[in-house]
Amino acid sequence: MNYVDSLQVELAAAGIPTRRRARIVAEFSDHLHENPEAELGAPRDLARQFADELGTRLARGTAYRAFAALAVAAIVLVVMFFNGGRTWGGWVGYGHYPVSYYLHRWWWVPMMLVCFISAQIALASGGLALLRAWRLRRVPVMTAADAAILNRRAGVGLVCGATAMIALPLTHFVVDFSSRWNTVAITVGPALIVLLLAMVPDVVRAARLRPTREGPAGDLTADLGLEDPRATPRRIAVVLSVAIVLVMVAVGVYSDDLYDGILRGLFDGAACLVGFAVLGQYLGLQRSGVD
Amino acid sequence: MKAEELKGHLDGLILAVVSREPLHGYAVIESLKACSGGELALPEGTVYPALHRLEADGLLSSKWSVVGGRRRRVYSITKRGTKELGVSRERWRVFATTIEAVLA
């Protein structure tokens, strides 16, 4: 096996995409044609260097783009609920209906649960992807662990965001209000699902082209730039959950429905804690065996 | 000059030689050698990941050309690259002046 063949094998092993691989091989072939005695370095080391540098940029870029797509979806979702709610005489919150409304139809409960939980996971995961990408924005080569967490956060955010978008047409279908928002919801919801899912292959590509640098990935405290040893990921999750409960209760008071606010607050606060417990390690909020 | 000593300066050096004229990978290495009187003899293969990185960062652009039946990727500096080169030059001037003041 000659040098170029070895390089091609190592590039493939490092996860360099086919087109990029062909380009690199063509460049090295041209180089060797110019100077057959050129000392280009060990193919494995070069492949790792390409994977390190390109993998870092790909993971970071994918996280930024995933967040941007999720932000678009979130803005549309908020606008739809706000306008839909206003059209039907409701308030922002989760739309027009109090939680008890959903309980009247048993099949709404699992459907809305999945959509609400997905939306919150998407928001958290996408935001955390942006946070870590921004924190590592000047790092020329990130660790494989950091890249993996970035890709997971982007991937989970996109898939959960797409799942949450199902709520848009479904809610309006089952409510069956004759409003121009119904038409918009039925068309915009699927369009956003397509937008979000269309980015998943980017995450897969980024996951394949992972940097080879070893080292630990930071946790939530690193993402937030907290150096106080008392600020552990678990404590942050608890504080955040309490804050969510208080905000939702305040929203309930503002909407003249304290009971609804408390119910939503407890649900959202508990969802935050459960999400942390279930996805905390997978999304790099806490390190395994720590906190 | 050892490759280790070039760490942190390679990007600026590549931008500098490509800013003079569009070059392919081998020509970049030859140009670095020529400009430095042979002092910059870095491992040749390491220039390519740097070229790809600079392109991914939008500091270089590249396109294929065909020479003697072979495909060749030719790199040009972008506007952002020119701006970054100016920053690198200024950074180096301050660094060199500071070190010179201490060592002299």
Contacts between the chains, C-beta under 8 A, distances in Angstrom:
chain1	res1	chain2	res2	distance
A	20	B	52	7.8
A	23	B	73	6.6
A	24	B	48	6.7
A	24	B	52	7.6
A	26	B	71	5.0
A	26	B	72	7.9
A	26	B	73	7.0
A	27	B	24	7.7
A	27	B	25	5.2
A	27	B	48	5.9
A	27	B	72	7.8
A	27	B	73	5.3
A	28	B	45	7.6
A	28	B	48	7.1
A	29	B	70	7.3
A	30	B	24	6.8
A	30	B	25	7.3
A	30	B	26	6.7
A	30	B	70	5.5
A	30	B	71	7.1
A	30	B	72	5.1
A	30	B	73	7.8
A	31	B	25	5.8
A	31	B	26	4.7
A	31	B	44	7.0
A	33	B	70	6.2
A	34	B	26	4.5
A	35	B	26	6.8
A	38	B	26	7.9
A	38	B	44	5.3
A	39	B	43	6.7
A	39	B	44	6.2
A	39	B	45	7.8
A	40	B	43	7.5
A	40	B	44	5.3
A	40	B	45	3.6
A	41	B	43	5.0
A	41	B	44	7.4
A	41	B	45	3.7
A	41	B	46	6.5
A	45	B	45	8.0
A	46	B	45	4.9
A	46	B	46	7.7
A	46	B	48	7.4
A	46	B	49	7.1
A	49	B	46	6.8
A	49	B	49	4.4
A	50	B	48	7.8
A	50	B	49	5.1
A	50	B	52	6.7
A	52	B	49	7.9
A	53	B	49	5.2
A	53	B	50	7.9
A	53	B	52	6.9
A	53	B	53	4.5
A	53	B	56	7.8
A	54	B	49	7.9
A	54	B	52	6.3
A	54	B	53	7.3
A	54	B	56	6.6
A	57	B	53	7.1
A	57	B	56	4.8
A	57	B	57	7.3
A	140	B	53	7.7
